[in-house]
């Protein structure tokens, strides 16, 4: 590893269909926004010969971040696949957004990949969200390596950043995170900084100079050897500690020189098992060069050290009705099982689905079964349909390059799957199967919208349906209480992208309006009401009189209707009519138009006419009686209260609890969890946490997450209720 030829011709620039899972590597790039993931992908593509020296594909477009929204926002907002060929291996590079609002795209990349490259900026360090993703990868044993970028920064220090990474990711074994190469520096520049021009291979003990834009190999000088020896000895001990040969450590400590080939094999085995995490350095090519610093070494590590799809544990597969199904691991000749990991819309091609094949082989024009189950809570109804696949292609920038097939372990874009959504399973139509969708974050930031014009209103529902089909981290809600259309997002940037896509892709202009919580009304005390509906306008008239008594009930009781009429004052056939009328009025509200709850309505008396009484008349009388009863007592406003669970680092527990108290929250308790985190449980009025997804991220520097669930409605404080009433009066 690292001892290949000085220059590698790479591929001819065209990604090809893989013929065996052993020749595929699926790698996701992870790191905070601005860490250099996209720049690294383009540098790797350049080194592999997939793009030209300007970092462009053949049509002149960029290899990643080609979306217009990404250009405007100057950051990645979606998952991008960049396939490159290196030394007979197809490497699928999955570039993910680093901003927390687009964690759904990151999760899709983790699902599609078999290993992860954590990209860390030498000037910015490791943030809390990157640590959380590392822990998630560790929980499933995903192999990982670290790449340190931005080594040209004035504050960049490779050795210090390596120590930071070892502390952050090494856990109980910091020697599991060690560099494979050390940077080479030239003389001090005019600003006192020493630019990195090459690398020293610790295993091969070779120097690799990239200063010319092409990788050149040489021998280290005598003054460099002591530094190499110190780092090399620690690296060898770290590798040997993970070796399957238990005698190797004793032999090494006894002075035996371990063969380079043995060390490389043990290193690659430890990386593939997810027990050793090498640190590398990388930078794009300069001065028009083709090979960026460390790109050859990184591609070699991916090829030799990262696992093939054959080494990934099989995912659980069932029939659509839930019966378990055993499948051979990543067999191109097995039953077809593929998953849609990303859905996007192209103005010329239509819907394009990025698919990871886990079993079998996908061909153009195949008819497949599309199963989507388990995302009903996100607005995705369960579905089972047959669809014909259009063309298969390898995405590269804006271009889609045709593929003849896609085998188990590989990824491809599929055109014209009009019913398939992100998270759906593709299988043979005569042998339908289903994969459990991956865990997706719950969108907790509400965005209430309305069509800007009549023309937009006609297109809004279709645009929103397409939007949530592409991105299951969004949830569409048609709130029956507030009559608002609410798009639940992960954060403000996520919401901005959703609005931009509605406008630019689907031609729908919307206005953002204040989000309303679902308030309720209830009676403060006992009250009576009389409903009289008597009209005569020729022919049959309308005649109904009823007398009711209303009393409050404990929270959560709903509406209870009691019949205490005696002597037939209200004929039996009209008692259900009275109940229907009062319930309908309760649903409409009596004070501010919010539904009435938690009351008992007792029908005491009434009058009827043998000719003019009717079902409709007694419904109207019942409604009038409830309104009169409401006028005779105080009506309380009830606000929804949510149970909130916040998982936060111990350093921020105090700040989180103080913030919850400031939101009228009641802390129910705390619970210590693993990884130096605490779970804080509280009850908070929903009106106070509309922007909590944004505020908590700021408060905890992106390290906390929370969930919420409806608990109950309870009386709103009088001063706040008065403010709500005043706002309603002003609005009317």
C-alpha positions in Angstrom: 0.0 0.0 0.0 1.6 3.2 -1.2 4.4 1.4 -3.2 2.7 1.5 -6.6 4.1 3.2 -9.6 4.9 6.9 -9.5 2.1 7.7 -12.0 -1.1 5.9 -12.5 -2.9 6.2 -15.8 -6.3 5.5 -14.2 -9.4 4.9 -16.2 -10.2 6.4 -19.5 -12.7 8.7 -17.8 -15.8 6.4 -18.2 -17.2 4.4 -15.3 -18.1 0.9 -16.4 -20.4 -1.8 -15.2 -18.7 -4.1 -12.6 -18.7 -7.8 -13.4 -18.1 -9.2 -9.9 -18.8 -7.8 -6.4 -15.1 -8.4 -5.5 -14.1 -5.6 -7.9 -16.4 -3.0 -6.3 -15.8 -0.6 -3.4 -18.6 1.6 -2.0 -17.2 4.4 0.0 -19.1 7.3 1.7 -17.4 10.5 2.6 -18.4 12.0 6.0 -17.5 15.3 7.6 -18.7 18.6 8.7 -19.7 21.3 6.2 -16.5 22.9 4.7 -14.2 20.0 5.6 -13.4 19.5 1.9 -15.3 16.3 1.0 -16.4 17.5 -2.5 -12.9 18.9 -3.2 -11.5 15.6 -2.2 -13.9 13.6 -4.5 -12.9 15.8 -7.4 -9.2 15.3 -6.6 -9.7 11.6 -6.5 -11.6 11.6 -9.8 -8.8 13.6 -11.4 -6.1 11.3 -10.2 -8.1 8.3 -11.4 -8.5 9.9 -14.9 -12.2 10.4 -14.6 -12.1 14.2 -15.1 -9.7 16.6 -16.8 -7.2 18.9 -15.2 -9.8 21.6 -14.6 -11.8 19.2 -12.5 -14.5 18.9 -15.2 -16.2 16.0 -16.8 -16.3 15.7 -20.6 -19.4 18.0 -21.0 -17.7 20.7 -19.0 -19.7 20.3 -15.8 -18.4 19.7 -12.4 -18.2 16.1 -11.1 -20.0 16.9 -7.9 -22.2 19.8 -6.5 -23.7 20.3 -10.0 -27.2 21.1 -8.7 -28.2 24.8 -9.2 -29.2 25.1 -5.6 -25.8 23.9 -4.5 -24.2 26.5 -6.7 -26.3 29.3 -5.2 -25.8 28.1 -1.6 -22.1 27.2 -2.1 -22.5 23.9 -0.2 -23.6 20.3 -0.8 -27.3 19.7 -0.1 -27.7 16.2 -1.6 -26.0 12.9 -1.9 -23.8 12.6 -5.1 -22.3 9.4 -6.6 -19.0 9.7 -8.4 -17.8 6.3 -9.8 -14.1 6.0 -10.7 -12.0 3.1 -11.9 -8.7 2.4 -10.2 -6.4 -0.5 -11.0 -9.2 -2.8 -12.1 -11.5 -1.8 -9.2 -14.7 0.3 -9.5 -14.8 2.7 -6.6 -18.2 4.3 -6.0 -17.5 7.6 -4.1 -20.6 8.8 -2.3 -20.2 12.5 -1.4 -22.6 13.6 1.4 -23.6 17.0 2.7 -21.9 18.1 5.9 -24.6 20.4 7.1 -26.8 18.9 9.8 -30.1 19.8 8.0 -29.2 17.3 5.3 -28.5 14.3 7.5 -31.1 12.3 5.6 -28.7 12.4 2.6 -25.9 11.3 4.8 -27.9 8.3 6.1 -28.7 7.3 2.6 -25.0 7.4 1.8 -24.2 5.2 4.8 -26.9 2.7 3.7 -25.4 2.5 0.2 -21.8 2.3 1.3 -19.6 -0.5 2.8 -17.0 1.8 4.3 -16.6 5.4 5.3 -13.9 8.1 4.8 -14.1 10.7 7.6 -12.8 14.0 6.2 -11.4 16.3 8.9 -10.2 19.8 8.3 -6.8 20.5 9.8 -7.9 24.1 10.6 -11.4 23.3 12.0 -11.0 20.0 13.8 -13.6 17.5 14.8 -17.2 18.7 15.5 -19.8 17.0 17.7 -22.0 15.8 14.8 -19.0 14.0 13.2 -18.4 12.2 16.5 -22.0 11.1 16.5 -21.8 9.7 13.0 -18.5 7.9 14.0 -20.4 6.3 16.9 -23.2 5.2 14.6 -20.6 3.6 12.2 -18.9 1.9 15.2 -22.2 0.5 16.4 -22.6 -1.5 13.1 -18.9 -2.2 12.6 -18.5 -0.1 9.4 -14.8 0.1 8.4 -13.5 3.7 8.6 -10.4 5.8 7.7 -9.6 9.4 8.3 -8.4 12.0 5.8 -7.0 15.3 7.0 -7.5 18.2 4.6 -6.7 21.9 4.4 -3.0 21.3 5.3 -2.2 24.6 3.6 -3.9 26.6 6.3 -1.9 28.9 8.5 -3.0 27.0 11.6 -2.8 23.6 10.1 -0.9 21.0 12.1 -1.1 17.4 10.9 0.5 15.9 14.1 -1.8 17.8 16.4 -4.9 16.9 14.3 -3.9 13.3 14.4 -3.8 13.4 18.2 -7.2 15.1 18.2 -8.6 12.4 15.9 -7.1 9.7 18.2 -8.7 11.3 21.2 -12.1 11.7 19.5 -12.3 8.4 17.7 -9.9 6.0 19.4 -12.0 5.3 22.4 -10.2 3.0 24.8 -7.5 2.3 22.2 -5.9 5.5 20.8 -3.3 3.3 18.9 -6.2 2.2 16.7 -6.1 5.7 15.1 -2.6 6.2 13.6 -1.1 7.9 10.4 0.1 5.8 7.5 2.0 8.7 6.1 3.7 11.9 7.4 3.6 15.2 5.5 6.7 16.5 3.8 7.2 20.3 4.2 9.3 22.7 2.1 11.2 25.7 3.6 9.2 28.4 5.3 7.2 30.6 3.0 7.0 34.4 3.2 4.1 34.0 5.8 6.1 31.7 8.0 4.0 28.7 7.0 5.6 25.5 5.6 3.5 24.1 2.8 3.0 20.4 2.4 4.5 19.1 -0.8 4.6 15.3 -0.3 4.3 12.4 2.0 6.5 9.9 3.8 5.2 6.3 3.7 5.8 4.8 7.1 5.6 1.2 6.0 7.5 1.5 2.7 9.9 4.2 4.1 9.6 6.0 0.8 9.1 9.7 0.0 6.3 10.7 -2.4 6.8 14.2 -3.8 3.7 15.8 -5.3 5.2 19.3 -5.7 5.2 19.0 -9.5 1.6 17.8 -9.7 2.7 14.3 -10.4 3.7 11.7 -7.8 7.5 11.1 -7.7 9.1 8.5 -5.4 12.5 8.9 -3.7 14.4 7.7 -0.6 14.4 9.6 2.7 17.5 11.5 3.8 19.5 10.7 7.0 17.9 13.6 8.8 14.4 12.3 8.2 15.0 8.7 9.2 14.7 9.2 13.1 11.3 10.8 12.7 10.2 8.0 10.4 11.4 5.3 12.7 9.5 6.6 15.7 6.2 6.9 13.9 6.8 3.7 12.0 7.4 1.6 15.2 4.2 2.8 16.7 2.3 2.1 13.5 3.7 -1.4 13.3 2.8 -2.1 16.9 -0.7 -0.9 16.2 -1.1 -3.1 13.2 0.4 -6.2 14.8 -2.0 -5.7 17.8 -4.8 -6.4 15.3 -3.1 -9.3 13.6 -4.6 -12.8 13.5 -1.0 -14.1 14.1 -0.7 -14.0 17.8 3.1 -14.7 17.6 3.8 -11.6 15.5 4.0 -9.2 18.4 6.5 -11.4 20.3 8.6 -11.8 17.2 8.6 -8.0 16.6 9.4 -7.1 20.2 12.2 -9.7 20.0 13.8 -7.8 17.3 12.6 -9.7 14.2 12.0 -7.5 11.1 8.5 -8.2 9.9 8.1 -8.5 6.2 6.4 -5.5 4.5 3.9 -7.8 2.7 2.8 -9.2 6.0 2.3 -5.8 7.5 0.3 -4.6 4.6 -1.9 -7.7 4.6 -2.5 -7.3 8.4 -3.2 -3.6 7.9 -5.7 -4.2 5.2 -7.4 -7.0 7.2 -7.7 -4.8 10.3 -9.1 -1.9 8.3 -11.7 -4.1 6.5 -12.7 -5.5 9.9 -13.2 -2.1 11.3 -10.7 -2.5 14.1 -7.9 -0.1 12.8 -8.5 3.4 11.5 -5.6 4.8 9.4 -5.1 8.5 9.1 -4.0 10.0 5.7 -3.5 13.4 4.3 -4.9 14.8 1.0 -5.0 18.0 -1.0 -6.0 18.8 -4.6 -3.4 19.1 -7.3 -1.7 22.5 -7.8 -0.2 24.2 -10.8 -2.3 22.3 -13.3 -1.1 18.9 -12.0 -3.1 15.7 -12.3 -2.4 14.0 -9.0 -3.3 15.7 -5.8 -1.4 15.2 -2.6 -2.2 11.8 -1.1 -4.8 10.8 -3.7 -2.9 7.8 -5.0 -2.3 6.6 -1.4 -6.0 7.1 -0.6 -7.2 5.2 -3.7 -4.8 2.4 -2.9 -6.1 2.2 0.7 -9.7 2.0 -0.6 -8.8 -0.7 -3.1 -6.7 -2.8 -0.8 -8.0 -2.0 2.7 -11.7 -1.4 2.4 -14.1 -4.3 2.2 -15.8 -5.6 -0.9 -19.6 -5.9 -0.9 -19.1 -9.6 -0.3 -17.9 -8.8 3.2 -20.9 -6.8 4.2 -23.4 -8.5 6.5 -26.6 -9.4 4.8 -29.5 -7.1 5.5 -32.8 -8.5 6.7 -35.2 -9.3 3.9 -38.9 -10.4 4.1 -41.8 -10.9 1.8 -44.2 -7.9 1.6 -46.4 -9.6 4.1 -43.6 -9.9 6.6 -42.3 -13.5 6.3 -38.5 -13.7 6.7 -36.5 -14.7 3.6 -32.9 -16.1 3.6 -30.7 -14.9 0.8 -27.1 -15.7 -0.2 -24.7 -12.9 0.5 -24.3 -10.5 -2.4 -24.9 -13.1 -5.2 -25.2 -11.6 -8.7 -27.1 -14.8 -9.7 -29.5 -14.7 -6.7 -33.0 -13.2 -6.4 -33.1 -9.5 -7.2 -33.1 -7.3 -4.1 -32.2 -3.6 -4.7 -33.0 -0.5 -2.8 -33.7 3.1 -3.8 -31.3 5.2 -1.8 -32.1 8.5 -3.5 -34.8 9.9 -5.8 -34.4 13.1 -7.8 -36.2 14.8 -10.7 -34.5 15.7 -13.9 -36.3 18.3 -16.2 -35.4 16.3 -19.3 -35.3 12.6 -18.1 -38.0 12.8 -15.4 -37.6 10.9 -12.1 -34.2 9.3 -11.6 -33.6 6.7 -8.8 -30.2 5.9 -7.4 -30.2 2.2 -6.6 -27.9 -0.1 -4.6 -28.2 -3.7 -5.7 -27.8 -6.1 -2.8 -28.6 -9.4 -4.6 -29.2 -10.4 -8.2 -28.5 -8.4 -11.3 -30.5 -5.5 -12.7 -30.9 -5.0 -16.4 -32.5 -2.3 -18.5 -36.1 -2.9 -19.5 -36.6 -5.4 -16.6 -40.1 -5.3 -15.0 -39.6 -5.2 -11.3 -41.8 -5.2 -8.2 -41.6 -2.0 -6.2 -42.4 -2.3 -2.5 -42.6 0.6 -0.2 -43.6 -0.2 3.4 -42.9 1.4 6.8 -42.9 5.1 6.0 -46.6 5.9 6.4 -45.8 8.3 9.2 -43.9 10.4 6.7 -46.7 10.7 4.2 -45.6 7.7 2.1 -48.4 5.2 1.9 -47.5 1.5 1.7 -47.5 0.4 -1.9 -46.8 -2.7 -4.1 -46.6 -2.1 -7.8 -44.9 -3.5 -10.9 -42.8 -1.1 -13.0 -40.6 -1.3 -16.0 -37.1 -0.1 -15.6 -35.8 2.4 -18.1 -32.2 2.9 -18.9 -29.4 2.0 -16.4 -26.6 4.5 -16.1 -23.7 5.7 -14.0 -24.2 9.3 -12.8 -21.3 11.6 -13.4 -22.0 15.3 -12.9 -25.1 16.2 -14.9 -24.5 13.3 -17.3 -25.9 9.8 -17.1 -23.6 7.3 -18.7 -25.3 4.1 -20.0 -24.7 0.8 -18.3 -25.5 -2.7 -19.6 -26.3 -4.1 -16.2 -25.8 -3.5 -12.4 -24.7 -6.5 -10.3 -25.1 -7.2 -6.6 -22.8 -4.8 -4.7 -22.9 -2.0 -7.3 -24.9 1.2 -7.7 -26.6 2.6 -10.7 -29.1 5.2 -11.7 -32.5 4.0 -12.9 -34.7 6.1 -15.1 -38.5 6.3 -15.2 -39.5 4.5 -12.0 -42.4 6.8 -11.6 -43.9 5.1 -8.5 -40.7 4.3 -6.7 -39.7 6.5 -3.7 -36.6 6.8 -1.6 -36.4 3.7 0.7 -38.4 1.4 -1.6 -37.3 -2.1 -2.5 -37.0 -3.4 -6.1 -37.3 -7.1 -6.6 -38.4 -9.6 -9.2 -42.1 -9.2 -10.1 -42.7 -13.0 -9.6 -40.7 -13.1 -6.3 -41.5 -9.8 -4.5 -39.3 -9.0 -1.5 -38.9 -6.2 1.0 -36.0 -4.6 2.9 -36.7 -2.7 6.1 -36.0 1.0 5.4 -33.1 2.6 7.2 -33.6 4.8 10.2 -34.3 8.3 9.2 -34.3 11.4 11.5 -37.6 12.8 12.5 -38.3 16.3 11.0 -39.2 18.6 13.8 -39.2 22.1 12.3 -42.7 23.0 11.0 -43.0 25.2 7.9 -46.6 26.3 7.2 -47.1 27.3 3.6 -49.9 28.4 1.3 -50.0 28.8 -2.5 -49.0 32.3 -3.7 -51.7 32.4 -6.3 -54.6 30.4 -7.8 -52.2 29.0 -10.5 -49.8 27.9 -7.8 -52.7 26.3 -5.8 -53.5 24.0 -8.7 -49.9 22.7 -8.8 -49.1 22.7 -5.1 -50.3 19.3 -4.1 -48.4 17.6 -6.9 -45.2 19.5 -6.2 -45.4 18.6 -2.5 -46.0 15.0 -3.3 -42.9 14.9 -5.5 -40.9 16.7 -2.8 -41.6 14.2 0.0 -41.2 11.2 -2.4 -37.6 12.4 -3.1 -36.8 13.2 0.6 -38.4 11.0 3.3 -36.8 13.2 6.0 -39.6 15.6 5.1 -43.1 15.0 6.3 -46.2 16.6 4.8 -49.2 17.3 7.1 -52.6 18.6 6.2 -53.6 19.9 9.7 -57.4 19.4 10.1 -57.6 21.6 13.1 -55.7 24.7 11.9 -56.4 24.0 8.2 -52.7 24.6 7.4 -50.4 22.8 5.0 -47.3 22.0 7.0 -44.0 20.8 5.7 -41.9 19.4 8.5 -38.2 19.8 7.9 -34.9 19.2 9.7 -33.9 22.8 9.9 -33.9 26.2 8.3 -31.5 25.3 5.5 -33.6 22.1 4.7 -36.7 24.3 4.6 -35.0 26.8 2.3 -34.0 24.0 -0.1 -37.5 22.6 -0.1 -39.0 26.0 -1.0 -36.4 26.5 -3.7 -37.1 23.1 -5.3 -40.8 23.8 -5.3 -40.1 27.0 -7.2 -37.4 26.0 -9.6 -38.2 22.3 -10.3 -42.0 22.3 -10.0 -42.9 25.9 -10.8 -44.8 26.4 -7.6 -44.5 29.7 -5.7 -45.6 29.5 -2.0 -45.8 31.9 0.9 -44.6 31.0 4.4 -47.2 31.8 7.0 -47.0 31.6 10.8 -47.3 28.1 12.1 -50.3 27.5 14.3 -50.6 24.9 17.1 -53.9 23.0 17.6 -55.6 24.8 20.4 -58.7 23.6 22.2 -61.5 25.2 24.2 -63.3 23.9 27.3 -65.8 25.2 29.9 -64.4 26.6 33.1 -67.6 25.8 35.1 -71.1 24.5 34.9 -73.5 26.3 32.6 -77.0 25.9 31.1 -78.3 26.8 27.6 -81.5 26.8 25.8 -81.7 26.4 22.0 -84.8 27.6 20.3 -85.2 27.2 16.5 -88.7 28.1 15.5 -89.4 29.4 11.9 -92.5 29.5 9.8 -92.2 30.5 6.1 -95.0 28.8 4.4 -95.6 25.1 4.2 -93.8 23.0 6.8 -92.0 25.1 9.3 -89.1 24.4 11.6 -89.7 23.8 15.3 -87.2 22.6 17.9 -86.5 23.6 21.5 -83.9 21.9 23.8 -82.4 22.7 27.1 -79.0 21.4 28.1 -76.6 21.6 30.9 -72.8 21.6 30.4 -70.2 20.8 32.9 -66.4 20.4 32.6 -64.7 17.0 32.8 -61.1 16.0 33.5 -58.5 16.5 30.7 -58.6 13.8 28.0 -62.3 12.9 28.6 -63.5 14.2 25.3 -67.2 15.0 24.9 -69.8 13.0 26.8 -73.5 13.3 25.9 -76.2 12.3 28.5 -80.0 12.0 27.9 -82.1 12.9 30.9 -85.3 13.8 29.1 -88.5 12.6 30.7 -92.1 12.5 29.5 -91.2 12.6 25.8 -90.6 16.3 25.8 -88.1 15.6 23.0 -89.2 12.7 20.9 -86.8 9.7 21.0 -86.1 10.0 17.3 -84.7 13.5 17.7 -82.4 13.0 20.7 -79.6 11.8 18.4 -80.2 14.9 16.3 -79.6 17.1 19.4 -76.4 15.2 20.1 -75.3 15.6 16.5 -75.9 19.3 16.6 -74.0 19.9 19.9 -71.1 17.8 18.7 -70.9 19.6 15.4 -70.9 23.0 17.3 -68.3 21.7 19.7 -66.0 20.8 16.7 -66.4 24.3 15.3 -65.8 25.9 18.7 -67.6 28.8 20.4 -65.1 31.4 21.4 -62.2 31.5 18.9 -63.2 28.7 16.6 -61.1 25.9 18.3 -62.7 22.6 19.1 -64.4 22.2 22.5 -63.3 19.2 24.5 -63.6 17.6 28.0 -67.2 18.5 28.7 -70.4 16.6 29.6 -73.5 17.8 27.8 -76.8 16.7 29.5 -80.1 17.1 27.6 -82.7 17.9 30.2 -85.8 19.1 28.4 -87.3 20.5 25.2 -90.3 20.8 23.0 -91.4 19.5 19.7 -94.1 20.0 17.1 -96.0 17.1 15.5 -95.5 18.6 12.0 -92.7 21.1 12.0 -90.1 19.3 14.1 -87.3 17.6 12.1 -83.8 16.2 12.4 -82.3 19.4 11.0 -84.3 21.6 13.3 -83.1 19.8 16.4 -79.5 19.8 15.2 -79.7 23.5 14.9 -81.4 23.8 18.3 -78.6 21.7 19.9 -76.0 24.0 18.4 -77.7 27.1 19.6 -78.1 25.7 23.1 -74.3 25.0 23.3 -73.5 28.5 22.2 -75.8 30.0 24.8 -74.3 27.8 27.5 -70.8 29.0 26.5 -71.9 32.6 26.8 -72.9 32.0 30.4 -69.4 30.9 31.6 -65.7 31.4 31.1 -64.2 29.5 28.2 -60.6 28.3 28.9 -58.1 27.9 26.1 -56.2 24.6 26.1 -52.8 24.3 24.5 -51.0 21.1 23.4 -48.2 19.9 25.6 -45.4 17.7 24.2 -43.2 15.3 26.0 -39.7 16.1 24.9 -36.6 13.9 25.2 -33.3 15.6 24.7 -30.0 13.6 24.3 -27.2 16.0 25.0 -23.6 15.9 26.0 -22.9 16.3 29.7 -21.3 19.7 29.1 -24.6 21.2 27.9 -27.1 19.6 30.3 -27.3 22.7 32.4 -27.9 25.0 29.5 -30.5 22.7 28.0 -32.5 22.4 31.3 -32.3 26.2 31.8 -33.6 26.7 28.3 -36.5 24.3 28.7 -37.5 26.0 31.9 -37.6 29.3 30.0 -40.0 27.7 27.6 -42.4 27.0 30.5 -41.2 23.4 30.5 -41.3 21.0 33.4 -38.3 18.8 33.6 -39.4 15.2 34.5 -36.0 13.7 35.0 -32.5 13.0 33.6 -30.8 9.7 32.8 -27.2 9.1 32.2 -26.4 7.3 28.9 -23.2 6.0 27.3 -20.7 8.3 25.6 -20.8 11.1 28.1 -24.4 12.0 27.3 -27.5 12.6 29.3 -31.1 12.1 28.4 -33.3 15.0 29.6 -37.1 14.4 29.7 -39.5 17.3 30.0 -43.0 18.4 29.2 -43.1 21.6 27.2 -46.1 23.5 25.6 -45.9 23.0 21.8 -46.3 26.7 21.2 -42.8 27.2 22.8 -40.9 24.6 20.7 -41.8 25.5 17.2 -38.2 26.4 16.5 -36.6 24.2 19.0 -34.9 22.1 16.3 -32.9 25.3 15.3 -32.4 26.6 18.8 -31.2 23.4 20.3 -28.6 22.9 17.6 -27.2 26.4 18.3 -27.3 25.8 22.1 -25.4 22.5 21.9 -23.2 23.3 19.0 -24.9 20.6 16.9 -24.3 17.8 19.4 -27.8 17.3 20.8 -30.8 15.7 19.3 -34.4 15.5 20.5 -37.7 13.8 20.0 -41.2 14.9 20.8 -44.6 13.3 21.2 -48.0 14.7 22.1 -48.9 14.3 25.7 -52.1 16.2 26.3 -53.9 19.5 26.2 -53.9 21.7 29.3 -55.1 25.2 30.2 -53.1 28.0 28.8 -51.9 30.7 31.3 -54.4 33.5 31.5 -52.1 36.3 30.3 -51.0 34.2 27.3 -54.7 33.2 26.5 -55.6 36.9 26.6 -52.9 37.7 24.1 -54.1 34.9 21.8 -57.7 36.3 22.0 -56.5 39.8 21.2 -54.5 38.6 18.2 -57.6 36.7 17.0 -59.7 39.8 17.3 -57.2 41.9 15.4 -57.0 39.3 12.7 -60.7 39.2 12.2 
